[in-house]
Amino acid sequence: MVAELKNVVIPALRAKGFSGSFPHFRRIRATQIDLLTFQFSMFGPTFCVNLHACPPTGYTDYTGKHTPPNKVTVTHIGGTLPLRLGAKPPKEAGHWFSAESTSEQILTDTALGVLSLIASQAEEFWREREHAKSTVA
């Protein structure tokens, strides 16, 4: 599954301006940093894709520790839960993709499904976060 994500999803993320290395990616923009992390389960062949955003200056946690823009990941952000790609809030908190198949076509289809959700749900999530910040300011 990792190979399919790297072949199908990562080039598309790079084309959208994301940097980083598997499993953590970030897109630094003037108004915020869009964050995406792949998380694999230790209990079975499944994974999720976590989304978050932070200020363009990076993230400072409650202790005052600052993580710069080029290092920040979803796992650094405290306080609010990330969105799991494919979840249907508010009822569904998490969504896990299956990575169980030995069929290359099924794994490719899963990666294409992730890519489709990034184009729709993830981009909408980041736009909403950005819009919420601009209406508060």
Backbone as a chain_set.jsonl record, in Angstrom:
{"seq": "MVAELKNVVIPALRAKGFSGSFPHFRRIRATQIDLLTFQFSMFGPTFCVNLHACPPTGYTDYTGKHTPPNKVTVTHIGGTLPLRLGAKPPKEAGHWFSAESTSEQILTDTALGVLSLIASQAEEFWREREHAKSTVA", "coords": {"N": [[0.826, -1.193, 0.0], [1.943, 1.222, 0.762], [3.755, 1.65, -1.323], [1.971, 2.055, -3.464], [0.66, 4.389, -2.604], [2.837, 6.108, -2.682], [3.364, 6.053, -5.418], [0.988, 6.967, -6.627], [-0.404, 8.965, -5.064], [1.476, 10.735, -3.806], [2.975, 12.09, -5.921], [0.882, 13.704, -6.899], [0.336, 15.273, -4.645], [2.747, 16.687, -4.491], [2.528, 18.142, -6.879], [0.533, 19.844, -6.123], [1.838, 21.526, -4.479], [2.846, 20.559, -2.069], [5.293, 19.695, 0.376], [7.756, 17.701, 2.113], [8.261, 14.434, 3.595], [7.332, 11.021, 3.244], [5.712, 9.828, 6.103], [4.641, 12.394, 6.362], [3.356, 15.498, 5.28], [3.334, 18.881, 4.07], [1.901, 22.001, 3.077], [2.954, 25.064, 2.575], [1.508, 28.112, 2.803], [0.647, 31.6, 2.274], [-1.269, 32.288, 4.159], [-1.768, 30.088, 5.819], [-0.577, 26.851, 6.947], [-1.106, 23.896, 5.342], [-1.686, 20.663, 6.416], [-0.926, 17.169, 6.182], [-0.985, 13.796, 7.043], [-0.121, 10.407, 6.777], [-1.248, 7.614, 8.495], [-0.569, 4.502, 9.773], [-2.166, 1.596, 11.019], [-1.3, -0.224, 13.94], [-2.533, -2.525, 14.487], [-3.536, -3.899, 12.357], [-3.934, -4.297, 8.753], [-4.544, -1.484, 7.886], [-5.042, 2.035, 7.192], [-5.085, 5.57, 7.864], [-5.743, 8.946, 6.855], [-4.724, 11.855, 8.099], [-5.704, 15.222, 8.572], [-4.813, 18.633, 9.047], [-4.292, 22.075, 10.007], [-2.226, 24.986, 10.408], [-0.89, 28.138, 11.664], [0.959, 30.21, 9.312], [3.448, 30.668, 10.325], [4.279, 28.473, 11.68], [3.97, 26.197, 14.467], [3.219, 26.675, 17.873], [3.308, 25.041, 20.876], [1.47, 24.364, 23.974], [3.437, 24.506, 25.92], [5.174, 26.329, 25.02], [6.999, 25.509, 23.196], [8.258, 25.82, 19.985], [7.543, 24.795, 16.7], [8.958, 25.001, 13.605], [7.794, 26.252, 10.348], [8.764, 24.551, 8.26], [9.012, 22.1, 9.449], [6.773, 21.331, 10.885], [4.097, 19.045, 11.608], [1.031, 17.119, 11.374], [0.952, 15.728, 13.76], [2.099, 17.418, 15.629], [0.232, 19.34, 16.303], [-1.859, 20.424, 18.816], [-4.783, 20.429, 20.944], [-7.12, 20.67, 19.105], [-8.811, 18.107, 17.343], [-7.596, 16.347, 14.474], [-8.974, 16.194, 11.129], [-10.064, 13.182, 9.776], [-9.475, 11.922, 6.687], [-12.099, 11.041, 4.567], [-13.897, 10.613, 6.597], [-17.158, 11.253, 7.928], [-18.102, 13.832, 9.409], [-20.541, 15.138, 11.777], [-20.877, 12.699, 13.0], [-19.17, 10.513, 12.405], [-16.05, 9.952, 13.559], [-13.661, 8.932, 12.67], [-12.01, 7.462, 9.847], [-10.888, 4.61, 8.247], [-8.786, 3.267, 5.804], [-8.59, 0.274, 3.917], [-5.76, -1.78, 3.655], [-5.309, -4.307, 3.004], [-5.439, -6.029, 0.824], [-3.906, -8.207, -1.607], [-3.977, -7.718, -4.185], [-2.784, -5.791, -6.747], [-4.311, -4.02, -8.274], [-6.523, -3.436, -6.619], [-5.227, -2.132, -4.519], [-4.208, 0.047, -5.934], [-6.635, 1.228, -6.692], [-7.549, 1.955, -4.149], [-5.611, 3.888, -3.469], [-6.196, 5.757, -5.482], [-8.738, 6.461, -4.634], [-8.095, 7.762, -2.232], [-6.704, 9.92, -3.318], [-8.764, 11.198, -4.735], [-10.407, 11.999, -2.579], [-8.671, 13.787, -1.344], [-8.64, 15.831, -3.219], [-11.26, 16.706, -3.014], [-12.584, 16.575, -0.252], [-10.356, 17.185, 1.495], [-9.245, 19.59, 0.435], [-11.469, 21.251, 0.73], [-11.733, 21.215, 3.544], [-9.319, 22.545, 4.306], [-9.779, 25.038, 3.079], [-12.041, 25.906, 4.518], [-10.945, 26.125, 7.102], [-9.136, 28.176, 6.674], [-10.896, 30.212, 5.892], [-12.428, 30.491, 8.232], [-10.513, 31.521, 9.994], [-9.986, 33.985, 8.77], [-12.402, 35.332, 9.059], [-12.571, 35.673, 11.759], [-10.49, 37.317, 12.443]], "CA": [[0.0, 0.0, 0.0], [2.835, 2.391, 0.803], [4.273, 1.844, -2.683], [0.906, 2.644, -4.285], [0.489, 5.786, -2.178], [3.986, 6.859, -3.197], [3.264, 6.139, -6.876], [-0.233, 7.621, -7.084], [-0.831, 10.136, -4.284], [2.552, 11.68, -3.499], [3.223, 13.023, -7.045], [-0.22, 14.681, -6.952], [0.569, 16.224, -3.548], [3.858, 17.55, -4.915], [1.991, 19.047, -7.9], [-0.298, 20.835, -5.418], [2.705, 22.384, -3.677], [3.21, 19.957, -0.783], [6.659, 19.221, 0.594], [7.841, 16.761, 3.213], [8.563, 13.065, 3.2], [6.354, 10.073, 3.744], [4.28, 9.989, 5.934], [4.218, 13.751, 6.738], [3.429, 16.479, 4.203], [2.826, 20.215, 4.394], [1.863, 23.006, 2.009], [3.083, 26.361, 3.24], [0.886, 29.207, 2.044], [0.768, 32.891, 2.951], [-2.249, 32.413, 5.24], [-1.733, 28.938, 6.725], [0.115, 25.653, 6.488], [-1.995, 22.752, 5.221], [-0.939, 19.489, 6.875], [-1.477, 15.862, 5.856], [-0.146, 12.702, 7.53], [-0.602, 9.036, 6.648], [-1.052, 6.88, 9.752], [-0.871, 3.08, 9.626], [-2.562, 0.935, 12.257], [-0.429, -1.286, 14.431], [-3.383, -3.675, 14.771], [-3.984, -4.567, 11.143], [-3.542, -3.644, 7.501], [-5.374, -0.321, 7.581], [-4.398, 3.33, 7.391], [-5.934, 6.744, 7.75], [-5.059, 10.156, 6.397], [-5.109, 12.927, 9.013], [-5.551, 16.576, 8.042], [-4.854, 19.738, 9.996], [-3.733, 23.33, 9.496], [-1.678, 25.842, 11.456], [-0.459, 29.431, 11.133], [2.094, 30.126, 8.383], [4.693, 30.82, 11.076], [4.551, 27.22, 12.364], [3.082, 25.907, 15.585], [3.772, 26.76, 19.219], [2.43, 24.275, 21.76], [1.122, 24.981, 25.252], [4.637, 24.692, 26.74], [5.979, 27.369, 24.391], [7.907, 24.93, 22.204], [7.875, 26.217, 18.627], [7.944, 23.956, 15.571], [8.966, 25.909, 12.452], [6.952, 25.866, 9.216], [9.305, 23.466, 7.442], [9.093, 20.874, 10.264], [5.5, 21.034, 11.546], [3.277, 17.956, 11.083], [-0.259, 16.959, 12.053], [1.165, 15.217, 15.118], [2.506, 18.511, 16.524], [-0.886, 20.228, 16.62], [-2.655, 20.019, 19.962], [-6.009, 21.195, 21.195], [-8.238, 20.216, 18.291], [-8.552, 16.857, 16.643], [-7.521, 16.482, 13.024], [-10.008, 15.52, 10.354], [-9.601, 11.981, 9.076], [-9.979, 11.914, 5.324], [-13.119, 10.018, 4.359], [-14.863, 10.636, 7.698], [-18.348, 12.068, 7.71], [-18.44, 14.467, 10.687], [-20.009, 14.999, 13.124], [-21.126, 11.364, 13.56], [-18.042, 9.611, 12.227], [-14.809, 10.627, 13.95], [-12.506, 8.419, 11.962], [-12.199, 6.578, 8.707], [-9.671, 3.852, 7.96], [-8.744, 2.61, 4.504], [-8.023, -1.065, 3.967], [-4.517, -2.022, 2.917], [-5.191, -5.742, 3.207], [-5.435, -6.796, -0.415], [-2.658, -8.511, -2.315], [-4.219, -7.323, -5.57], [-2.233, -4.469, -7.065], [-5.39, -3.171, -8.767], [-7.309, -2.971, -5.474], [-4.4, -1.156, -3.823], [-4.208, 1.242, -6.787], [-7.961, 1.841, -6.549], [-7.571, 2.601, -2.83], [-4.802, 5.109, -3.588], [-6.97, 6.705, -6.297], [-9.808, 6.952, -3.759], [-7.468, 8.751, -1.348], [-6.423, 11.09, -4.152], [-10.046, 11.864, -4.985], [-10.833, 12.659, -1.339], [-7.8, 14.947, -1.119], [-9.107, 16.887, -4.12], [-12.557, 17.226, -2.588], [-12.761, 16.791, 1.187], [-9.207, 17.841, 2.131], [-9.157, 20.982, -0.011], [-12.579, 21.97, 1.376], [-11.36, 21.356, 4.95], [-8.314, 23.613, 4.436], [-10.43, 26.318, 2.739], [-12.894, 26.279, 5.652], [-10.066, 26.562, 8.193], [-8.607, 29.479, 6.275], [-12.001, 31.17, 5.933], [-12.784, 30.706, 9.641], [-9.496, 32.405, 10.574], [-10.088, 35.332, 8.206], [-13.601, 35.997, 9.556], [-12.34, 35.962, 13.174], [-9.505, 38.406, 12.529]], "C": [[0.867, 1.252, 0.0], [3.37, 2.693, -0.586], [3.22, 2.49, -3.577], [0.642, 4.097, -3.895], [1.621, 6.644, -2.73], [3.924, 7.03, -4.714], [2.106, 7.001, -7.357], [-0.487, 8.955, -6.378], [0.281, 11.177, -4.131], [2.885, 12.589, -4.681], [2.127, 14.09, -7.176], [-0.087, 15.71, -5.838], [1.682, 17.197, -3.925], [3.375, 18.572, -5.948], [1.12, 20.136, -7.282], [0.523, 21.72, -4.487], [3.106, 21.831, -2.324], [4.678, 19.541, -0.783], [6.615, 18.27, 1.784], [8.21, 15.391, 2.684], [7.579, 12.131, 3.887], [6.662, 9.698, 5.193], [3.75, 11.412, 6.166], [4.431, 14.739, 5.592], [2.823, 17.801, 4.648], [2.864, 21.089, 3.148], [1.853, 24.36, 2.711], [2.524, 27.43, 2.316], [0.996, 30.486, 2.864], [-0.129, 32.971, 4.187], [-2.255, 31.255, 6.229], [-0.88, 27.839, 6.122], [-0.903, 24.521, 6.495], [-1.169, 21.497, 5.528], [-1.678, 18.195, 6.543], [-0.485, 14.801, 6.326], [-0.85, 11.374, 7.306], [-0.269, 8.31, 7.941], [-1.483, 5.435, 9.549], [-1.159, 2.47, 10.986], [-1.534, -0.117, 12.654], [-1.215, -2.569, 14.69], [-3.852, -4.406, 13.52], [-3.617, -3.761, 9.914], [-4.508, -2.532, 7.09], [-4.555, 0.943, 7.796], [-5.437, 4.43, 7.314], [-5.067, 7.906, 7.271], [-5.59, 11.298, 7.253], [-4.779, 14.286, 8.404], [-5.58, 17.583, 9.176], [-4.316, 20.982, 9.296], [-3.191, 24.111, 10.684], [-1.254, 27.167, 10.838], [0.769, 29.283, 10.23], [3.449, 30.27, 9.069], [5.113, 29.529, 11.772], [3.606, 27.06, 13.539], [3.837, 26.0, 16.904], [2.81, 26.046, 20.16], [2.243, 24.988, 23.1], [2.333, 25.202, 26.158], [5.528, 25.81, 26.205], [6.966, 26.835, 23.37], [7.389, 25.231, 20.806], [8.414, 25.213, 17.608], [7.85, 24.821, 14.325], [8.142, 25.371, 11.275], [7.472, 24.664, 8.429], [9.437, 22.141, 8.191], [7.751, 20.439, 10.837], [4.752, 19.916, 10.813], [1.955, 17.925, 11.84], [-0.04, 16.57, 13.511], [1.623, 16.292, 16.1], [1.318, 19.31, 17.055], [-1.707, 19.656, 17.763], [-3.955, 20.798, 20.02], [-7.203, 20.706, 20.407], [-7.838, 18.958, 17.544], [-8.441, 17.114, 15.144], [-8.748, 15.861, 12.375], [-9.371, 14.288, 9.728], [-10.277, 11.958, 7.718], [-10.952, 10.751, 5.137], [-14.164, 9.96, 5.451], [-16.03, 11.542, 7.34], [-18.757, 12.687, 9.035], [-19.883, 14.962, 10.658], [-20.143, 13.589, 13.688], [-19.915, 10.449, 13.48], [-16.744, 10.36, 12.517], [-13.619, 10.161, 13.126], [-12.877, 7.524, 10.814], [-10.862, 5.913, 8.421], [-9.823, 3.168, 6.615], [-8.114, 1.232, 4.681], [-6.762, -1.141, 3.112], [-4.242, -3.52, 2.907], [-4.979, -6.531, 1.921], [-4.025, -7.081, -0.938], [-2.79, -8.162, -3.788], [-3.691, -5.919, -5.808], [-3.325, -3.516, -7.529], [-6.228, -2.619, -7.617], [-6.514, -1.917, -4.693], [-4.319, 0.145, -4.612], [-5.538, 1.971, -6.674], [-8.101, 2.548, -5.205], [-6.791, 3.91, -2.876], [-5.529, 6.162, -4.41], [-8.139, 7.281, -5.496], [-9.291, 7.995, -2.785], [-7.221, 10.042, -2.116], [-7.691, 11.886, -4.44], [-10.543, 12.611, -3.75], [-9.941, 13.846, -0.98], [-8.292, 16.115, -1.962], [-10.423, 17.496, -3.659], [-12.568, 17.575, -1.103], [-11.591, 17.544, 1.824], [-9.127, 19.307, 1.731], [-10.276, 21.832, 0.605], [-12.264, 22.225, 2.854], [-10.369, 22.508, 5.13], [-8.894, 24.974, 4.089], [-11.285, 26.812, 3.899], [-12.062, 26.774, 6.826], [-9.528, 27.972, 7.917], [-9.682, 30.55, 6.37], [-12.395, 31.484, 7.373], [-11.797, 31.656, 10.299], [-9.655, 33.835, 10.065], [-11.329, 36.064, 8.696], [-13.471, 36.358, 11.037], [-11.447, 37.184, 13.313], [-10.099, 39.762, 12.28]], "O": [[0.559, 2.228, -0.684], [3.437, 3.854, -0.989], [3.542, 3.378, -4.367], [0.424, 4.943, -4.763], [1.397, 7.764, -3.188], [4.382, 8.044, -5.239], [2.219, 7.688, -8.373], [-0.754, 9.961, -7.034], [0.041, 12.371, -4.311], [3.069, 13.787, -4.465], [2.41, 15.238, -7.52], [-0.363, 16.89, -6.051], [1.561, 18.401, -3.697], [3.768, 19.738, -5.898], [0.982, 21.222, -7.846], [-0.029, 22.567, -3.786], [3.657, 22.564, -1.503], [5.223, 19.1, -1.795], [5.562, 18.062, 2.386], [8.44, 15.207, 1.489], [7.066, 12.423, 4.967], [7.784, 9.284, 5.483], [2.537, 11.618, 6.168], [5.513, 14.82, 5.011], [1.923, 17.84, 5.487], [3.731, 20.943, 2.287], [0.873, 24.743, 3.35], [3.003, 27.626, 1.199], [1.399, 30.447, 4.026], [0.214, 33.647, 5.157], [-2.7, 31.419, 7.365], [-0.51, 27.886, 4.948], [-1.496, 24.22, 7.532], [-0.092, 21.299, 4.967], [-2.906, 18.135, 6.614], [0.71, 14.892, 6.043], [-2.035, 11.232, 7.608], [0.86, 8.383, 8.428], [-2.631, 5.171, 9.192], [-0.494, 2.777, 11.975], [-0.974, -0.809, 11.805], [-0.636, -3.587, 15.07], [-4.51, -5.441, 13.627], [-3.057, -2.67, 10.021], [-5.197, -2.634, 6.075], [-3.529, 0.937, 8.476], [-6.526, 4.244, 6.769], [-3.837, 7.845, 7.286], [-6.76, 11.668, 7.15], [-3.722, 14.475, 7.802], [-6.3, 17.397, 10.157], [-3.933, 20.932, 8.127], [-3.633, 23.927, 11.818], [-1.257, 27.306, 9.615], [1.533, 28.329, 10.375], [4.486, 30.018, 8.454], [6.178, 29.478, 12.387], [2.563, 27.711, 13.601], [4.944, 25.479, 17.041], [1.634, 26.401, 20.236], [2.785, 26.07, 23.326], [2.26, 26.013, 27.081], [6.509, 26.194, 26.842], [7.692, 27.607, 22.744], [6.238, 24.939, 20.479], [9.584, 24.833, 17.649], [6.773, 25.327, 14.011], [7.832, 24.181, 11.219], [6.678, 23.84, 7.976], [9.923, 21.161, 7.627], [7.605, 19.285, 11.239], [4.762, 19.84, 9.584], [1.787, 18.631, 12.834], [-0.764, 17.028, 14.396], [1.537, 16.08, 17.31], [1.394, 19.892, 18.137], [-2.193, 18.528, 17.682], [-4.184, 21.714, 19.231], [-8.221, 20.355, 21.004], [-6.681, 18.775, 17.165], [-9.113, 17.995, 14.609], [-9.473, 15.091, 13.006], [-8.257, 14.357, 9.209], [-11.504, 11.972, 7.62], [-10.654, 9.616, 5.508], [-15.209, 9.333, 5.274], [-15.894, 12.476, 6.55], [-19.637, 12.167, 9.722], [-20.408, 15.189, 9.568], [-19.583, 13.298, 14.745], [-19.665, 9.681, 14.41], [-16.388, 11.295, 11.8], [-12.673, 10.92, 12.912], [-13.938, 6.9, 10.814], [-9.829, 6.579, 8.359], [-10.856, 2.565, 6.322], [-7.212, 1.053, 5.499], [-6.716, -0.629, 1.994], [-3.093, -3.95, 2.814], [-4.385, -7.609, 1.953], [-3.093, -6.302, -0.737], [-1.834, -8.293, -4.552], [-4.107, -4.97, -5.144], [-3.278, -2.327, -7.214], [-6.606, -1.448, -7.64], [-7.081, -0.916, -4.255], [-4.357, 1.228, -4.028], [-5.568, 3.198, -6.573], [-8.704, 3.618, -5.125], [-7.263, 4.931, -2.375], [-5.485, 7.344, -4.071], [-8.491, 8.449, -5.657], [-9.959, 8.998, -2.532], [-7.5, 11.131, -1.615], [-7.68, 13.116, -4.392], [-11.045, 13.73, -3.86], [-10.411, 14.809, -0.374], [-8.356, 17.249, -1.487], [-10.673, 18.679, -3.891], [-12.562, 18.752, -0.743], [-11.816, 18.457, 2.619], [-8.96, 20.175, 2.587], [-10.057, 22.991, 0.957], [-12.5, 23.323, 3.358], [-10.555, 23.354, 6.005], [-8.55, 25.968, 4.727], [-11.261, 27.997, 4.23], [-12.438, 27.747, 7.479], [-9.477, 28.826, 8.801], [-9.434, 31.652, 6.859], [-12.671, 32.64, 7.694], [-12.2, 32.513, 11.085], [-9.482, 34.79, 10.823], [-11.329, 37.294, 8.75], [-14.173, 37.245, 11.523], [-11.642, 37.997, 14.217], [-9.387, 40.766, 12.321]]}, "num_chains": 1, "name": "protein.A"}
